[in-house]
Amino acid sequence: MSVFVWAMVGIALWHFAVLVPDRFYGGIIGAFLAAFGGGILTGFLLPTPGVPLENPPGIGEALWPIPGALLALVVSYWYGARREAARPAADRPVR
Protein backbone atom coordinates (compact mmCIF):
# COMPACT_ATOMS: atom_id res chain seq x y z
CA MET A 1 0.00 0.00 0.00
CA SER A 2 2.90 2.36 0.68
CA VAL A 3 4.17 2.05 -2.90
CA PHE A 4 0.72 3.06 -4.12
CA VAL A 5 0.83 6.13 -1.85
CA TRP A 6 4.30 7.09 -3.13
CA ALA A 7 3.14 6.80 -6.73
CA MET A 8 0.00 8.86 -6.12
CA VAL A 9 1.96 11.64 -4.39
CA GLY A 10 4.36 11.81 -7.35
CA ILE A 11 1.46 11.95 -9.80
CA ALA A 12 -0.30 14.61 -7.70
CA LEU A 13 2.79 16.82 -7.81
CA TRP A 14 3.11 16.24 -11.55
CA HIS A 15 -0.22 17.97 -12.06
CA PHE A 16 1.43 21.27 -11.11
CA ALA A 17 3.72 20.95 -14.16
CA VAL A 18 1.03 22.60 -16.28
CA LEU A 19 1.64 25.86 -14.40
CA VAL A 20 5.12 26.36 -15.86
CA PRO A 21 6.26 26.57 -19.51
CA ASP A 22 6.77 23.17 -21.10
CA ARG A 23 10.53 22.87 -21.11
CA PHE A 24 10.71 19.52 -19.35
CA TYR A 25 12.99 16.95 -20.92
CA GLY A 26 10.60 14.68 -22.78
CA GLY A 27 7.70 17.14 -22.53
CA ILE A 28 4.78 16.50 -20.22
CA ILE A 29 5.32 12.73 -20.39
CA GLY A 30 8.93 13.22 -19.32
CA ALA A 31 7.70 15.34 -16.40
CA PHE A 32 5.25 12.59 -15.46
CA LEU A 33 7.96 9.94 -15.48
CA ALA A 34 10.31 12.17 -13.48
CA ALA A 35 7.73 12.93 -10.78
CA PHE A 36 6.56 9.32 -10.62
CA GLY A 37 10.09 7.91 -10.46
CA GLY A 38 11.33 10.52 -7.99
CA GLY A 39 8.40 9.87 -5.66
CA ILE A 40 8.91 6.11 -5.78
CA LEU A 41 12.67 6.43 -5.29
CA THR A 42 12.62 8.70 -2.23
CA GLY A 43 9.61 6.91 -0.78
CA PHE A 44 11.64 3.72 -0.91
CA LEU A 45 14.90 5.25 0.35
CA LEU A 46 13.64 7.57 3.11
CA PRO A 47 13.73 7.38 6.15
CA THR A 48 15.20 3.87 5.93
CA PRO A 49 15.51 1.87 2.70
CA GLY A 50 12.73 -0.61 2.12
CA VAL A 51 8.98 -0.90 2.04
CA PRO A 52 7.34 -0.22 5.42
CA LEU A 53 5.23 -3.05 6.76
CA GLU A 54 2.67 -0.89 8.56
CA ASN A 55 -0.81 -1.18 7.16
CA PRO A 56 -2.48 1.25 6.71
CA PRO A 57 0.41 3.57 5.85
CA GLY A 58 0.94 6.57 8.08
CA ILE A 59 1.34 10.22 7.17
CA GLY A 60 5.11 9.73 6.83
CA GLU A 61 4.64 7.55 3.78
CA ALA A 62 2.79 10.43 2.13
CA LEU A 63 5.49 13.00 3.01
CA TRP A 64 8.69 11.16 2.07
CA PRO A 65 8.06 11.10 -1.71
CA ILE A 66 7.56 14.88 -1.94
CA PRO A 67 11.25 15.94 -2.03
CA GLY A 68 12.13 13.30 -4.61
CA ALA A 69 9.26 14.14 -6.94
CA LEU A 70 9.98 17.87 -6.73
CA LEU A 71 13.71 17.39 -7.21
CA ALA A 72 13.13 15.13 -10.22
CA LEU A 73 10.79 17.73 -11.76
CA VAL A 74 13.33 20.51 -11.21
CA VAL A 75 16.16 18.46 -12.75
CA SER A 76 13.97 17.49 -15.72
CA TYR A 77 12.99 21.12 -16.27
CA TRP A 78 16.56 22.38 -15.90
CA TYR A 79 17.96 19.80 -18.32
CA GLY A 80 15.15 20.35 -20.84
CA ALA A 81 15.53 24.14 -20.77
CA ARG A 82 19.30 23.88 -21.09
CA ARG A 83 18.99 21.46 -23.98
CA GLU A 84 16.45 23.67 -25.74
CA ALA A 85 18.68 26.74 -25.34
CA ALA A 86 21.58 24.84 -26.92
CA ARG A 87 19.58 24.07 -30.08
CA PRO A 88 19.89 26.44 -33.05
CA ALA A 89 17.03 28.93 -33.30
CA ALA A 90 15.88 27.49 -36.64
CA ASP A 91 15.30 24.06 -35.08
CA ARG A 92 13.22 25.29 -32.12
CA PRO A 93 9.46 24.87 -32.23
CA VAL A 94 7.36 28.01 -32.48
CA ARG A 95 5.47 28.73 -29.27
DRENDOZA-152524 format. One record per residue: residue number from 1; residue in one letter; x, y, z of N, C-alpha, C, O in turn. Coordinates in steps of 0.2 Angstrom, whole numbers, plus 5000, padded with zeros to 4 digits. Example, Ala and Ser with C-alpha at 12.3 -4.5 7.8 and 13.67 -1.06 7.14 Angstrom:
2
1, A, 5066, 4972, 5039, 5062, 4978, 5039, 5066, 4984, 5039, 5071, 4983, 5042
2, S, 5064, 4989, 5035, 5068, 4995, 5036, 5064, 5000, 5039, 5067, 5006, 5040
***
This chain:
95
1, M, 5004, 4994, 5000, 5000, 5000, 5000, 5004, 5006, 5000, 5002, 5011, 4997
2, S, 5010, 5006, 5003, 5015, 5012, 5003, 5017, 5014, 4996, 5018, 5020, 4995
3, V, 5018, 5009, 4992, 5021, 5010, 4986, 5015, 5014, 4982, 5017, 5018, 4978
4, F, 5009, 5012, 4983, 5004, 5015, 4979, 5003, 5023, 4982, 5002, 5027, 4978
5, V, 5004, 5024, 4988, 5004, 5031, 4991, 5010, 5035, 4988, 5009, 5040, 4986
6, W, 5016, 5032, 4987, 5022, 5035, 4984, 5020, 5037, 4977, 5022, 5043, 4975
7, A, 5017, 5033, 4973, 5016, 5034, 4966, 5010, 5039, 4966, 5011, 5044, 4961
8, M, 5005, 5039, 4970, 5000, 5044, 4969, 5002, 5051, 4971, 5000, 5056, 4969
9, V, 5007, 5052, 4976, 5010, 5058, 4978, 5014, 5061, 4972, 5013, 5067, 4971
10, G, 5018, 5057, 4969, 5022, 5059, 4963, 5017, 5061, 4958, 5019, 5067, 4955
11, I, 5012, 5058, 4956, 5007, 5060, 4951, 5004, 5066, 4953, 5002, 5070, 4949
12, A, 5002, 5067, 4959, 4999, 5073, 4961, 5003, 5079, 4960, 5001, 5084, 4958
13, L, 5009, 5079, 4962, 5014, 5084, 4961, 5015, 5085, 4954, 5017, 5091, 4952
14, W, 5015, 5080, 4949, 5016, 5081, 4942, 5010, 5086, 4939, 5011, 5089, 4935
15, H, 5004, 5086, 4942, 4999, 5090, 4940, 5001, 5097, 4940, 4998, 5101, 4936
16, F, 5005, 5099, 4944, 5007, 5106, 4944, 5012, 5108, 4939, 5014, 5114, 4938
17, A, 5014, 5103, 4935, 5019, 5105, 4929, 5015, 5109, 4924, 5019, 5112, 4920
18, V, 5009, 5109, 4924, 5005, 5113, 4919, 5006, 5120, 4920, 5004, 5125, 4916
19, L, 5008, 5122, 4926, 5008, 5129, 4928, 5015, 5133, 4926, 5015, 5139, 4927
20, V, 5019, 5129, 4923, 5026, 5132, 4921, 5026, 5130, 4913, 5023, 5126, 4911
21, P, 5030, 5134, 4910, 5031, 5133, 4902, 5034, 5126, 4901, 5038, 5123, 4905
22, D, 5032, 5123, 4896, 5034, 5116, 4895, 5041, 5115, 4892, 5042, 5115, 4886
23, R, 5046, 5115, 4896, 5053, 5114, 4894, 5056, 5108, 4898, 5062, 5107, 4898
24, F, 5051, 5104, 4900, 5054, 5098, 4903, 5057, 5093, 4898, 5055, 5093, 4892
25, Y, 5062, 5090, 4900, 5065, 5085, 4895, 5060, 5079, 4894, 5058, 5076, 4899
26, G, 5058, 5078, 4888, 5053, 5073, 4886, 5046, 5076, 4886, 5041, 5072, 4886
27, G, 5045, 5083, 4887, 5038, 5086, 4887, 5035, 5084, 4894, 5038, 5082, 4899
28, I, 5028, 5084, 4893, 5024, 5082, 4899, 5024, 5075, 4901, 5024, 5074, 4907
29, I, 5026, 5071, 4896, 5027, 5064, 4898, 5033, 5063, 4902, 5034, 5059, 4906
30, G, 5038, 5066, 4900, 5045, 5066, 4903, 5044, 5069, 4910, 5047, 5066, 4915
31, A, 5040, 5074, 4911, 5039, 5077, 4918, 5035, 5072, 4922, 5036, 5071, 4928
32, F, 5030, 5068, 4919, 5026, 5063, 4923, 5031, 5057, 4925, 5031, 5055, 4931
33, L, 5035, 5055, 4921, 5040, 5050, 4923, 5045, 5052, 4928, 5046, 5048, 4932
34, A, 5047, 5058, 4928, 5052, 5061, 4933, 5048, 5061, 4939, 5051, 5059, 4944
35, A, 5042, 5064, 4940, 5039, 5065, 4946, 5037, 5058, 4949, 5038, 5057, 4955
36, F, 5035, 5053, 4945, 5033, 5047, 4947, 5039, 5043, 4950, 5039, 5040, 4955
37, G, 5044, 5043, 4946, 5050, 5040, 4948, 5054, 5043, 4954, 5056, 5039, 4958
38, G, 5054, 5049, 4954, 5057, 5053, 4960, 5053, 5051, 4966, 5056, 5050, 4972
39, G, 5046, 5051, 4966, 5042, 5049, 4972, 5043, 5042, 4974, 5044, 5041, 4980
40, I, 5043, 5038, 4969, 5045, 5031, 4971, 5051, 5030, 4974, 5052, 5026, 4979
41, L, 5056, 5033, 4971, 5063, 5032, 4974, 5064, 5035, 4981, 5067, 5031, 4985
42, T, 5062, 5041, 4982, 5063, 5043, 4989, 5058, 5040, 4994, 5060, 5040, 5000
43, G, 5052, 5038, 4992, 5048, 5035, 4996, 5051, 5028, 4998, 5051, 5026, 5004
44, F, 5055, 5025, 4994, 5058, 5019, 4995, 5064, 5020, 5000, 5066, 5016, 5004
45, L, 5068, 5025, 4998, 5075, 5026, 5002, 5074, 5030, 5009, 5078, 5029, 5013
46, L, 5069, 5034, 5009, 5068, 5038, 5016, 5063, 5035, 5020, 5058, 5032, 5017
47, P, 5063, 5035, 5026, 5069, 5037, 5031, 5074, 5031, 5031, 5080, 5032, 5033
48, T, 5071, 5025, 5030, 5076, 5019, 5030, 5074, 5016, 5023, 5068, 5015, 5022
49, P, 5079, 5013, 5020, 5078, 5009, 5013, 5073, 5003, 5015, 5074, 5000, 5019
50, G, 5068, 5003, 5010, 5064, 4997, 5011, 5056, 4999, 5011, 5055, 5005, 5011
51, V, 5052, 4994, 5010, 5045, 4995, 5010, 5042, 4995, 5017, 5044, 4989, 5020
52, P, 5039, 5000, 5020, 5037, 4999, 5027, 5031, 4994, 5027, 5027, 4993, 5023
53, L, 5031, 4990, 5033, 5026, 4985, 5034, 5020, 4987, 5037, 5015, 4983, 5038
54, E, 5019, 4993, 5040, 5013, 4996, 5043, 5008, 4996, 5038, 5008, 4998, 5032
55, N, 5002, 4994, 5040, 4996, 4994, 5036, 4990, 4996, 5040, 4989, 4992, 5045
56, P, 4987, 5002, 5039, 4988, 5006, 5034, 4994, 5011, 5034, 4996, 5012, 5040
57, P, 4996, 5013, 5029, 5002, 5018, 5029, 5001, 5024, 5033, 4995, 5027, 5033
58, G, 5005, 5027, 5037, 5005, 5033, 5040, 5006, 5039, 5036, 5007, 5039, 5030
59, I, 5006, 5045, 5039, 5007, 5051, 5036, 5014, 5052, 5033, 5015, 5055, 5028
60, G, 5019, 5048, 5036, 5026, 5049, 5034, 5026, 5046, 5027, 5030, 5048, 5023
61, E, 5023, 5041, 5026, 5023, 5038, 5019, 5021, 5043, 5014, 5023, 5042, 5008
62, A, 5016, 5047, 5015, 5014, 5052, 5011, 5019, 5058, 5010, 5018, 5062, 5005
63, L, 5023, 5059, 5015, 5027, 5065, 5015, 5034, 5063, 5012, 5037, 5068, 5009
64, W, 5037, 5057, 5013, 5043, 5056, 5010, 5044, 5056, 5003, 5050, 5058, 5001
65, P, 5039, 5055, 4999, 5040, 5056, 4991, 5040, 5063, 4989, 5042, 5064, 4983
66, I, 5038, 5067, 4993, 5038, 5074, 4990, 5045, 5077, 4988, 5045, 5080, 4983
67, P, 5050, 5077, 4992, 5056, 5080, 4990, 5059, 5076, 4984, 5062, 5080, 4979
68, G, 5058, 5070, 4983, 5061, 5066, 4977, 5057, 5068, 4971, 5060, 5069, 4965
69, A, 5050, 5069, 4971, 5046, 5071, 4965, 5048, 5078, 4963, 5049, 5079, 4957
70, L, 5048, 5082, 4968, 5050, 5089, 4966, 5057, 5090, 4963, 5058, 5094, 4959
71, L, 5062, 5087, 4966, 5069, 5087, 4964, 5069, 5084, 4957, 5072, 5087, 4953
72, A, 5066, 5079, 4956, 5066, 5076, 4949, 5062, 5080, 4944, 5065, 5081, 4938
73, L, 5057, 5084, 4946, 5054, 5089, 4941, 5059, 5094, 4940, 5059, 5097, 4934
74, V, 5062, 5097, 4945, 5067, 5103, 4944, 5072, 5101, 4939, 5074, 5104, 4935
75, V, 5075, 5095, 4940, 5081, 5092, 4936, 5078, 5091, 4929, 5082, 5093, 4924
76, S, 5073, 5088, 4928, 5070, 5087, 4921, 5069, 5094, 4918, 5070, 5095, 4912
77, Y, 5066, 5099, 4922, 5065, 5106, 4919, 5072, 5109, 4917, 5072, 5112, 4912
78, W, 5076, 5109, 4922, 5083, 5112, 4920, 5086, 5109, 4914, 5089, 5113, 4910
79, Y, 5086, 5102, 4914, 5090, 5099, 4908, 5086, 5100, 4902, 5089, 5102, 4897
80, G, 5080, 5100, 4902, 5076, 5102, 4896, 5077, 5109, 4893, 5077, 5110, 4887
81, A, 5077, 5114, 4898, 5078, 5121, 4896, 5085, 5122, 4894, 5086, 5126, 4889
82, R, 5090, 5119, 4897, 5096, 5119, 4895, 5097, 5116, 4888, 5101, 5119, 4883
83, R, 5094, 5111, 4887, 5095, 5107, 4880, 5092, 5111, 4875, 5094, 5112, 4869
84, E, 5086, 5114, 4876, 5082, 5118, 4871, 5086, 5125, 4870, 5086, 5127, 4864
85, A, 5089, 5128, 4874, 5093, 5134, 4873, 5100, 5132, 4869, 5102, 5137, 4865
86, A, 5102, 5126, 4869, 5108, 5124, 4865, 5106, 5123, 4858, 5111, 5123, 4854
87, R, 5100, 5122, 4857, 5098, 5120, 4850, 5098, 5127, 4846, 5097, 5132, 4848
88, P, 5100, 5126, 4839, 5099, 5132, 4835, 5092, 5135, 4834, 5088, 5131, 4835
89, A, 5092, 5141, 4834, 5085, 5145, 4834, 5081, 5142, 4828, 5075, 5142, 4829
90, A, 5083, 5140, 4822, 5079, 5137, 4817, 5076, 5131, 4818, 5071, 5129, 4815
91, D, 5079, 5127, 4823, 5077, 5120, 4825, 5071, 5120, 4830, 5068, 5115, 4832
92, R, 5071, 5126, 4834, 5066, 5126, 4839, 5059, 5127, 4837, 5057, 5130, 4832
93, P, 5054, 5124, 4841, 5047, 5124, 4839, 5045, 5131, 4840, 5047, 5135, 4845
94, V, 5040, 5134, 4837, 5037, 5140, 4838, 5032, 5139, 4843, 5028, 5135, 4843
95, R, 5032, 5144, 4848, 5027, 5144, 4854, 5023, 5149, 4853, 5018, 5150, 4858
***
